[in-house]
Amino acid sequence: MFILTAIGKALAMAGSMGWEILWPLVLGFALSAIIQAVVRKDKVTQYLSDDSPRSISFASLFGAASSSCSYAAVALARALFRKGASFAAAMAFEIASTNLVLELGLILAFVMGWQFTLAEFIGGPIMIVLVALGMRLWMRGKIIDAAREQADKGLAGSMEGHASMDMSVQSDAGFWHRLFSKAGITATSQYFVMDWAAVLRDIVLGLLIAGAFGAWVPREWLQAVFLQNQPGLSFALGPLIGPLIAVVSFVCSVGNVPLAGVLWNGGISFGGVVSFIFADLIIIPIILIYRKYYGWAAALRITGIFYLAMVIAGYLVELLFTPLHLVPRNRNVSIVEASITWNYTTWLNIAFLVLAVLLLIVFFRTGGGGMLKMMGGSPGDAHGHEHEHGRMEREGHTEQHEPDGYGGNADFDLKARW
């Protein structure tokens, strides 16, 4: 009976957390879908050919606009690398695609406070610069050659089909015309549903883990582990241990925000929360995908460079925020103790659930069901290309392309969902 009660308490807490963050998640994914559907980003790799500040900046901007789940971001980065992007630029794109996106900023602001959103958007570029420097120092010569040779084998990782789909409106009309056109509404629904489908598992897993932590682990224990009563040691420990917790939690993308709230309530340092959130790209399943994409030598270097970068970014953000009095003093993130009641959250959830249902209806009425089946396809999947080419034909874009050496269409693979 005790076990059932404990499980029930954890599930109830997870459900309450999910209810609290539902509307900002729907809003974030809807805004992200609009950006991806309407903003065209053709011929991406021509801007990412080296590891110069210009290329890294473009990679970061393109990544922030792409808004991918962690697995799709990793697949997209490999696709860009195969098409000529520098390795450092591909990794910058990967980081920005999961850590500098609109939906993450919104959910952080709602769950934990605007200071954490600000920290994310300041710490993200810091981490990208550190990764670019690390790649320049430790990813070159034979390591890069071996990584490119392994990448060109085209071995499937996860969410390859999702990463390869380009549903954006190809028209050159104005922004609002594209958005409210039939193609724009369809594309928005497709990005919205596909992005949700890509991260739903991680959101649910993150809520369950956060619920279990909140229900089963006494806050006093966490405060002792994170040395909350010893500020100097807590500052030193937080960014080191934050990513390690993320690695073993197996949660990525926005799914780790509820657990970040639990850790913050439990006493981890501000920099520790920042580094924990950044660590979605070094969870164990993704490290194994790096090994498959680039080989063990490159995978270990990627993991090491990312870890060092997120640790240093965590330290620097806290050092910057502390004298500016931007580190929150409140250690009681409300989502952890939330309960489902009839309040403004309920009304907002109802409103945004109606929006989600409308987008779902558009998605399935325009043939989106078949796209869901292709989400886990292989790189350059022929069926994915046929779907994309058919869509472009219907919109009057029937430009022909010569096949490339990777088993797919050059333009389709190059844009990889752009």
C-alpha positions in Angstrom: 0.0 0.0 0.0 2.9 2.4 0.8 4.4 1.8 -2.6 1.1 2.5 -4.4 0.6 5.7 -2.3 4.1 6.9 -3.2 3.5 6.1 -6.9 0.2 7.9 -6.8 1.7 11.0 -5.2 4.5 11.1 -7.9 2.0 10.7 -10.7 -0.3 13.4 -9.2 2.6 15.8 -8.9 3.7 15.1 -12.5 0.1 15.6 -13.7 -0.2 18.9 -11.9 3.1 20.1 -13.3 1.9 19.1 -16.8 -1.3 21.0 -16.4 0.5 24.1 -15.2 2.9 24.2 -18.2 0.4 23.2 -20.9 -0.6 26.6 -22.3 2.9 28.1 -22.5 4.0 24.9 -24.3 1.2 25.1 -26.8 1.9 28.8 -27.3 5.6 28.3 -27.7 5.2 25.5 -30.2 2.6 27.5 -32.2 4.8 30.5 -32.5 7.8 28.3 -33.4 5.7 26.6 -36.0 4.8 29.9 -37.6 8.4 31.0 -37.8 9.5 27.7 -39.3 6.6 27.6 -41.8 6.9 31.2 -43.1 10.6 32.2 -42.8 12.6 30.8 -45.7 16.2 29.8 -45.2 17.5 28.5 -48.5 21.1 27.4 -49.2 22.0 27.3 -45.6 25.4 25.6 -45.8 27.0 28.4 -47.9 26.9 30.5 -44.8 28.4 27.7 -42.6 31.5 26.7 -44.5 34.1 27.5 -41.8 34.5 28.2 -38.1 34.7 32.0 -38.5 32.6 34.3 -36.2 30.4 35.0 -39.2 29.6 31.3 -39.8 29.1 30.6 -36.1 26.7 33.5 -35.9 24.7 32.4 -38.9 24.6 28.9 -37.6 23.3 30.1 -34.3 20.6 32.2 -35.9 19.5 29.4 -38.2 19.4 27.0 -35.4 17.3 29.2 -33.1 14.8 29.6 -36.0 14.6 25.9 -36.7 13.4 24.8 -33.2 14.1 21.1 -33.1 13.9 18.4 -30.5 17.4 17.3 -29.4 17.4 14.2 -31.6 16.3 16.0 -34.7 18.8 18.8 -34.0 21.6 16.2 -33.9 20.4 14.7 -37.2 20.1 18.2 -38.8 23.7 19.0 -37.7 25.0 15.8 -39.3 23.1 16.7 -42.5 24.7 20.1 -42.6 28.1 18.7 -42.0 27.7 16.2 -44.8 26.8 19.0 -47.2 29.9 21.1 -46.5 29.3 23.0 -43.2 32.2 23.1 -40.9 32.0 20.9 -37.9 32.0 23.8 -35.5 29.2 25.6 -37.3 27.1 22.4 -37.4 27.5 22.0 -33.6 26.6 25.7 -33.1 23.5 25.1 -35.1 22.7 22.0 -33.0 23.1 23.9 -29.7 21.0 26.9 -30.8 18.3 24.6 -32.2 17.5 23.2 -28.8 18.7 25.9 -26.3 18.0 29.2 -27.9 14.4 28.5 -29.1 11.2 30.4 -28.3 9.3 27.6 -26.6 12.1 26.9 -24.1 12.3 30.6 -23.2 8.6 30.8 -22.6 8.4 27.7 -20.4 11.4 28.8 -18.4 9.9 32.2 -17.8 6.5 30.8 -16.7 7.9 27.9 -14.6 11.0 29.4 -13.0 11.0 33.2 -13.7 12.3 35.6 -16.4 15.8 35.5 -14.9 16.2 31.9 -16.0 15.1 32.8 -19.5 17.6 35.7 -19.6 20.3 33.3 -18.3 19.4 30.8 -21.1 19.7 33.4 -23.9 22.9 34.9 -22.5 24.5 31.5 -21.5 23.6 29.9 -24.9 25.8 32.2 -27.0 28.6 31.9 -24.4 28.4 28.1 -24.7 28.4 28.3 -28.5 31.5 30.4 -28.5 33.2 28.0 -26.1 32.2 25.0 -28.2 33.5 26.7 -31.4 36.9 27.3 -29.7 37.0 23.8 -28.4 36.3 22.4 -31.8 39.1 24.5 -33.3 41.5 23.1 -30.7 40.5 19.5 -30.4 38.4 18.6 -33.5 40.7 18.9 -36.5 43.0 16.9 -38.8 42.5 13.2 -38.8 39.7 13.4 -36.3 37.6 15.6 -38.6 38.5 13.5 -41.7 37.4 10.3 -39.9 34.2 12.0 -38.6 33.3 13.1 -42.1 33.9 9.6 -43.5 31.7 8.1 -40.9 29.0 10.8 -41.4 28.9 10.1 -45.1 27.9 6.5 -44.4 24.5 7.9 -43.6 23.7 5.6 -40.7 20.4 6.3 -39.1 20.2 7.8 -35.6 16.8 9.0 -34.3 14.2 11.4 -35.7 15.9 11.3 -39.1 12.7 11.5 -41.0 11.5 14.5 -38.9 14.9 16.3 -39.5 14.7 15.8 -43.3 11.2 17.2 -43.8 10.8 20.7 -45.3 7.3 21.9 -44.9 8.0 25.6 -45.2 6.1 27.9 -47.7 8.2 28.4 -50.8 6.3 31.4 -52.0 8.1 34.8 -52.3 5.0 36.7 -51.1 5.0 38.8 -48.0 5.1 37.4 -44.5 1.5 37.8 -43.6 0.3 36.6 -47.0 2.4 33.5 -46.7 1.2 32.9 -43.1 -2.5 33.2 -43.8 -2.4 31.4 -47.2 -3.7 27.8 -47.4 -0.1 26.6 -47.7 1.0 28.7 -44.7 -1.8 27.4 -42.4 -1.0 23.8 -43.5 2.7 24.2 -43.0 2.1 25.8 -39.5 -0.1 22.8 -38.5 2.5 20.4 -39.8 5.4 21.9 -37.9 3.3 22.3 -34.7 2.2 18.6 -34.7 5.5 17.2 -35.8 7.4 19.2 -33.2 5.0 18.1 -30.5 5.3 14.5 -31.6 9.1 14.7 -31.5 9.3 16.0 -27.9 6.2 14.5 -26.3 8.1 11.5 -25.0 10.7 13.7 -23.4 8.1 16.0 -21.9 6.2 13.1 -20.3 9.5 11.5 -19.1 10.6 14.8 -17.7 7.4 15.3 -15.8 7.5 11.8 -14.4 11.1 12.2 -13.2 10.3 15.6 -11.8 7.2 14.2 -10.1 9.2 11.3 -8.6 12.0 13.7 -7.4 9.5 16.1 -5.9 7.4 13.4 -4.2 10.1 11.0 -3.0 13.3 13.0 -2.4 13.1 15.2 0.7 14.1 18.7 0.0 16.5 18.6 2.9 18.4 15.8 1.2 18.8 17.8 -2.0 19.9 20.9 0.0 22.6 18.8 1.7 23.8 17.3 -1.6 23.9 20.7 -3.3 25.6 22.4 -0.3 23.0 25.1 -0.2 24.2 26.4 3.2 27.7 26.8 1.9 27.4 29.4 -0.9 31.0 29.1 -2.1 31.0 25.4 -2.4 27.5 25.4 -3.8 28.7 27.8 -6.5 31.7 25.5 -7.3 29.6 22.3 -7.3 26.4 23.3 -9.2 27.7 23.7 -12.8 29.8 20.5 -12.4 27.0 18.3 -11.2 24.1 19.8 -13.1 25.0 18.3 -16.5 25.7 14.9 -14.9 22.2 14.8 -13.5 20.9 15.6 -17.0 23.1 12.8 -18.6 21.6 10.1 -16.4 18.0 11.4 -16.6 17.8 10.7 -20.3 15.5 13.8 -20.7 16.1 16.4 -23.4 14.6 19.5 -24.9 11.9 21.3 -22.9 11.2 18.1 -21.0 14.0 18.9 -18.5 12.5 22.2 -17.3 10.2 20.7 -14.6 13.1 18.8 -13.2 15.2 22.0 -13.3 12.5 23.5 -11.1 12.7 20.6 -8.6 16.5 21.0 -8.5 16.3 24.7 -7.9 13.9 24.2 -5.1 16.3 21.6 -3.7 19.2 24.1 -3.5 21.3 23.7 -6.6 23.1 26.9 -7.6 21.8 29.2 -10.3 24.7 28.3 -12.6 24.0 24.6 -11.9 20.4 25.1 -13.2 21.8 26.8 -16.4 24.3 24.0 -17.1 21.7 21.4 -16.4 19.3 22.8 -19.0 22.1 23.0 -21.5 23.0 19.3 -21.1 20.2 18.0 -23.2 22.8 17.3 -26.0 25.0 15.0 -23.9 22.4 12.6 -22.5 23.4 8.9 -23.0 21.2 8.1 -26.0 22.5 11.1 -27.9 26.2 10.3 -27.0 25.5 6.9 -28.7 24.1 8.6 -31.7 27.3 10.7 -31.9 29.2 7.5 -31.9 27.1 6.2 -34.8 27.3 9.4 -36.8 31.0 10.3 -36.3 32.8 7.4 -34.6 33.9 7.0 -31.0 36.9 9.3 -31.2 34.8 12.3 -32.3 31.9 11.3 -30.0 34.0 11.5 -26.9 35.5 14.8 -28.0 32.1 16.3 -28.7 30.8 15.1 -25.3 33.9 16.4 -23.5 33.8 19.8 -25.2 30.1 20.2 -24.7 30.4 19.3 -21.0 33.3 21.8 -20.4 31.4 24.5 -22.3 28.2 24.2 -20.4 30.1 24.1 -17.0 32.0 27.2 -17.9 28.8 28.9 -19.2 27.1 28.1 -15.9 29.9 29.7 -13.9 30.1 32.8 -16.1 26.3 33.4 -16.1 26.2 33.2 -12.3 29.2 35.4 -12.0 27.5 37.9 -14.3 24.1 37.8 -12.6 25.2 37.9 -9.0 26.6 41.4 -8.8 23.6 42.6 -10.9 21.2 41.1 -8.3 19.6 39.0 -11.0 19.8 35.6 -9.2 16.4 34.9 -7.8 16.1 34.5 -4.0 12.9 32.5 -4.2 13.5 28.7 -3.8 9.8 27.8 -4.0 9.0 27.3 -7.7 5.3 27.1 -7.6 5.0 24.4 -10.3 6.5 21.8 -7.9 3.6 22.3 -5.4 1.0 23.0 -8.1 -2.5 21.5 -8.0 -5.3 21.6 -10.6 -7.8 24.3 -9.7 -10.3 26.5 -11.6 -8.1 29.6 -12.1 -6.6 31.6 -14.9 -4.3 28.7 -15.8 -7.4 26.5 -16.5 -8.9 29.2 -18.8 -5.7 29.6 -20.7 -5.3 25.8 -21.0 -8.8 25.5 -22.5 -8.1 28.4 -25.0 -4.8 26.9 -26.2 -6.1 23.4 -26.3 -8.8 24.7 -28.7 -6.0 26.1 -30.8 -4.1 22.8 -30.7 -7.2 20.8 -31.7 -7.7 23.2 -34.7 -4.1 22.7 -35.8 -4.5 18.9 -35.4 -7.6 18.9 -37.6 -5.8 20.9 -40.3 -2.8 18.5 -40.0 -4.8 15.3 -40.5 -7.1 16.7 -43.1 -4.1 17.7 -45.2 -2.5 14.2 -45.1 -0.3 14.7 -42.1 -0.9 11.2 -40.7 1.5 9.7 -43.2 4.2 12.2 -42.1 4.1 10.9 -38.6 4.9 7.4 -39.8 8.1 8.9 -41.5 9.5 10.7 -38.5 12.0 8.0 -37.7 13.1 7.4 -41.3 16.6 7.2 -42.6 18.7 10.1 -43.9 17.7 11.2 -47.4 14.6 8.9 -47.2 13.2 8.5 -50.6 9.6 8.7 -49.4 10.3 11.9 -47.5 11.6 13.4 -50.8 8.6 12.2 -52.7 6.3 13.9 -50.1 8.3 17.1 -50.3 8.5 17.2 -54.0 4.8 16.5 -54.3 4.1 19.4 -52.0 6.3 21.7 -54.0 4.7 20.6 -57.3 1.2 21.5 -55.9 2.6 25.0 -55.0 4.0 25.4 -58.5 7.7 24.8 -57.5 8.8 22.0 -59.9 12.4 22.8 -60.2 14.4 19.7 -61.0 17.6 18.7 -59.1 20.3 16.2 -59.9 20.6 13.4 -57.3 23.7 13.7 -55.1 26.0 11.0 -53.8 24.2 10.6 -50.5 21.2 8.7 -51.9 18.8 11.6 -51.8 18.0 14.9 -53.6 20.7 17.5 -53.2 18.3 20.4 -52.5 16.1 18.3 -50.2 19.0 17.0 -48.1 20.8 20.3 -48.1 17.9 22.2 -46.6 17.1 19.3 -44.4 13.8 20.7 -43.1 14.5 24.3 -44.0 
